């Protein structure tokens, strides 16, 4: 990458942004090319990866004049994604330029991946590799999940956050509330949530169990995109997306047909009141963990062996 960066024939800043994406739920990262002068490092250039495309606000959409089609094709060959160049209305003095971008670097939305000044030369190969991986995997996510991302009527939401580095799966709260209104009391609604959220997490553990699954908040689970081989990610997503197209009416019917199970949860709640001051919410969280453990591990799960533990206490 650094060879043709050095050959760019312009002064100032140029933004290379991915061509318009049909799926508005996904933002592809872009590249920023700086060429100018540093008071500390002398003449030179730098390249930055812009994961959230925050620098586009300073673009005037004017196309740079010199040799850009050739450079655009080189970037496509290198990344597998087509980019279009635009002039950035930012200073060509590095220190002044940094005043605009420093906050975004600190927040992780921008990374400096290459510097080639007279008195400072650095190529961060790991950052470049990470950028390429995220870019290619973002393309795979876009192609694989285009028909389910950003669809308001889906029970499961899928999105990219954390500067495009994390793929997030979550329960659509609007759909959940719509379903919950069909039930009578708080425990029935919590039972509905238990079934939906557990089903989602079981699917994610089935497909992403060997990777770093990260709970973001209640009902929201993230997967770090840059950990994946592109071919493997594509295969996983194509299989997974069919399994998380939960039909709300099917789940509602199943829950209604099994509300008799709530009597056991009522007994468990009463037992918890006598043995703990944590409140019922902790019991529901523990119950979800036990259910998921049973779904994933079957006879090796804690719940399938709880009778043995009880017998130890009895004796």
Residue, then its C-alpha position, 0 to 999 in steps of 0.5 A: x500500500x505504501x508504495x503508491x501512497x508515496x506516488x500520489x501527486x497532490x497537496x492537501x487531503x483526499x478522501x477515498x470512500x467506498x461507492x454507495x452501498x445499497x444497504x443503509x444499515x451498513x457503513x463501509x470504512x473509508x481511507x484518508x490520504x494526507x500529503x503536505x508538511x509537518x512542522x516536526x517531521x518535514x514534508x511527507x504523507x500519511x494514511x488513515x483508516x476512517x471506520x465510521x466515515x466521520x471525516x466526510x463532513x469536510x468533503x466538498x465532493x470535488x474530484x482530485x485532478x491528477x492520476x486518481x483513476x489509476x490510484x483508485x484501481x490500485x486501491x480496489x486491487x488491494x482491498x477488493x472494494x471500489x473507492x471514489x476520490x474526493x477532495x477534503x477541505x482540511x489543512x495540509x499542515x500535519x499539526x493543523x490537520x491533527x487538530x481536526x482528527x485527534x478526537x476521532x483517533x482517540x475514540x477509535x473511529x480513526x487509525x493512522x496506518x502509515x506515515x512517510x515524512x522526511x523525519x518519521x517513517x512508519x507503516x503499521x502492518x497490523x493496522x493495515x491488515x485489520x482494516x482490510x479484514x474489517x473492510x472485506x468482512x463488512x462486504x460479506x456482511x452486507x452481501x449475506x445479510x442485506x435482506x434482514x438488516x434494518x428491517x423493522x418488522x424482524x424480531x431479531x435486529x442485526x447491525x454493525x457498531x463500534x466503528x464497524x468492528x462488531x456485528x450485533x444481534x439483538x431482540x427488537x424491543x418494539x416487536x417484543x412489546x407488541x408480543x408481550x401485550x398479548x400476555x396477562x402479567x409480568x411473569x408471563x411477559x418475562x417468560x416470553x423474553x426468556x424464550x426469545x432471548x435464549x433462542x437467539x443466544x443458543x443460535x449465536x453460540x452454535x455458530x460463533x462458539x469458537x469466537x469471542x462472543x461479547x454481551x453488550x447489554x440486556x438482549x444485545x450480543x456482539x461478535x468481533x468482525x476482525x476475528x474471522x476468516x472471510x470465507x468462514x464468516x460468509x458460510x456462517x452468516x448464510x446458515x445463521x440468517x435462516x435460523x434467526x428469522x424467528x416468526x413472532x406468531x410461532x413463538x407467541x403460540x408456543x409460549x401460550x401453550x406452555x404457560x403451565x410451566x410458570x408454576x415452577x417458576x413461581x415456586x422458584x421465585x418464592x424459594x429465592x425470596x426466602x434465601x436471597x435479597x437479590x430480587x426476582x430479576x437475578x433469578x430470571x437471569x440465572x434461569x436463562x443461563x441454565x436454559x441455554x446451558x441445557x440447550x448447548x450441553x444437554x446431558x453435560x449441563x448443570x441442570x441435567x445433573x442438579x438432582x445429583x447435587x441435591x442428593x449430596x446435600x440431602x445425605 
